[in-house]
Amino acid sequence: MRLAVNNARVIDPSQNLDEITNLYISRGRIVGIGQQAPEGFTANQEIDATNKWVLPGLVDLQARLGEPGNNFAGSIESETRAAVAGGITSLCCPPDTSPVNDSQAVTELIQRRARQAATAFVMPIGALTQGLEGQRLSGMYSLKQAGCVALSQANQPIQNAMNMKNALEYAVGQDLVVMLRCEDQQLKNNGVAHSGPVSSRLGLVANPVSSETTALARDLILVEEAGIRAHFSQLSCARSIEMIAEAKKRGLPVTCDVAIHQFHLSEMDLLGFNSLFNVSPPLRSMQDKNALQTGLKMGTIDAVVSDHTPLEKDDKLLPFGESKPGISGLETLLPLLLKLVNEYDLDLMTAVRSVTQGPAEILGLNIGNLDVGNTADFSIIDPNATWTLESETMISEGKNSPFIGWEFTGLVEQTYFQGRPVYRNNQI
Amino acid sequence: MSRFSTPNPQLNELGKIKHFLTLEGLKQHHLVEILDTAESFINPKTDEIKKVPILRGKTIMNLFFEPSTRTRTTFEIAENRLSADVASLDIATSATKKGESLLDTLWNLQAMQADMFVIRHAESGAAHFFAQHVAPHVHVLNAGDGQHAHPTQAMLDMFTIRKHKGDVFDLKVAIVGDVLHSRVVRSQIQALSILEAREIRVIGPKTLMPTHPEAMGVHYYDNIEEGLNDVDVIIMVRLQNERMKSALIPSEKEFFKLYGLTEKRLALAKPDAIVMHPGPINRGVEIDSAVADGPQSVILQQVTYGIAVRMAVMAIIMSNSAQLAQHQSEQASLELEELAALNPTSENPTVEKA
């Protein structure tokens, strides 16, 4: 099948491309971009994308897909469909599955299910330690052999500094990026809300900024000592972004990401005890939120992730502190980024880079771009369409989104994965 | 986006109290109504509280997800004095984790004809959560949720202050001890602010203070001598044993040396200052026996007033509910009349009768 997408505004940060042109696809691959079709190319299907955008398929570094196990709602099949509805065609799934992804068997299971679903490219992240317990090292070489693209501790950072040091030093030889979340459990003290005016008023157990920054400081030093390329996941506060900026300035090979909801929400949203706002790390202060937005604009933040956590209804039908943290975020990653572009003065190219080239470079993989010869993963966006997120129309099995009822501008109309249409918005 | 301006879930469409979850967001007239109603239940000569038939035929369920003896007992007595049918359940938190969800438990009990739930729970915000999920005719009264609020306790403290000082307005109040973990203090501070106390001070070591006391509208003192200077009311907070274990303070002895209320320190307050404590007191930890049993202590009176104040809150909620029902039926018949006026030909027997 040969497809031509005509007159679209094609945006690809990796090529510094932003112009109105045509995209040509043949046999699942991109064969050309430009006014002129490549020699010998005759389309047997044409899409008129006048006034529309074409974006590379987005890359999400952190999305839980519900399988294997019962920790989360949904399945690889349902959640990859949700991903492509949000324009995401490549996603990393963290190892906090059940059983934990610390063995070849689990990695292979995830990949097999993803191949069966054939909706998006699923990249498993292996556990850094066995069972994510932070004690014994996992078989990192085997995990890499099986196809893991990175190693992480999901939301259970290693508390013991010696174990952390050993894990990093062993991982150096494996040439896999290590993704670290920073949280000192002692300082977190089972806290569920940012330590600030709102937690003071509501009497919610407080999780101070220092639970993140002290752990980040420790890990930055251990990373430098081990000489490993490290990626810091889901940072939440101003001070952390400063520390990353300093580390980069010193030449450390470190990168970081922030979950998209942190740019839009703050501790103020906890007034009313709505458990949909229970996330980990917690929503921080307005100043932190503003600093994160600045960090994204300045390029200190390399990637933005959905931190997709699909949950069952019952997981949130509890008092705030007893509810499970997390947001079902695949379908709102791009819409919320475009909201930052439309309402908070974020440059469109920077926004798109944070979910394409940025995460692709962190993984060191040739994805998230529209290079000629690459598989045709892209989406067509109507930048002017407005719509409202509704729980009934969400595709993810997890309906736990605090953004239900929000109005968005910019709609994913179609998504192609490996040259095949995998999503079409039926509103048209 | 209206997420910052959601209406107060405690008030019905007439602006009257429907659920009693926290004092935050209530107006001065709501609080004064509670205090005045409580006053009316107490015989001014004998301090006795008579049984009244106000809640006859109503069913109140006390759901205690966290153990309590005093609060639960005073609620039960208050409910009995109002002639309500009372059922009390101790629900160990583990029971709800055994597959039966919290809401299933609630809905089951609701189906047993409950009109009001009095709920104590270890999670902050639990009362709000239950109020969101009960049937429209059912009321929720918060008897303490986590570290968030304990509004009836705070109201009985206001009642005690008013009894002794005439009014809360313009008073200087000092609260001493574990503010961080105390739901009672959070509610007291809100009550004092709504009733326009002149100054609210919190006194204690930094480890027992919330990170942002100013967000609660109070002044923080780490020195008790400075903090007690010239105050009208001293509220002592009970110190829990767990605080020593979690390294927030060194020992009871050291705490008493630094923050214990002694006669010498009491002398720094106004000469007619009163000393309050939600009880049970730790003698020699937060308060010296000589002060606890001394002439300025009003600790035991607080307990008696607790019954009247809880009766008042429950009576007001049920009377607001009746008033709302009345209002709604009047609205409905008004609408019918308007309809009939618009279509004079249509025959509407109910309007003709009216």
Interface residues (C-beta under 8 A of the other chain):
Chain A: S195 G196 P197 V198 S199 S200 R201 L202 G203 L204 V205 A206 P208 M268 D269 L271 G272 F273 S275 D314 L317 L318 P319 F320 G321 E322 W406
Chain B: M1 R3 F4 T6 P9 E24 S101 L102 L103 H121 E123 S124 G125 A126 H128 F129 H133 D145 G146 Q147 H148 A149 R183 R186 P210 T211 H212 P213 E214 A215 M216
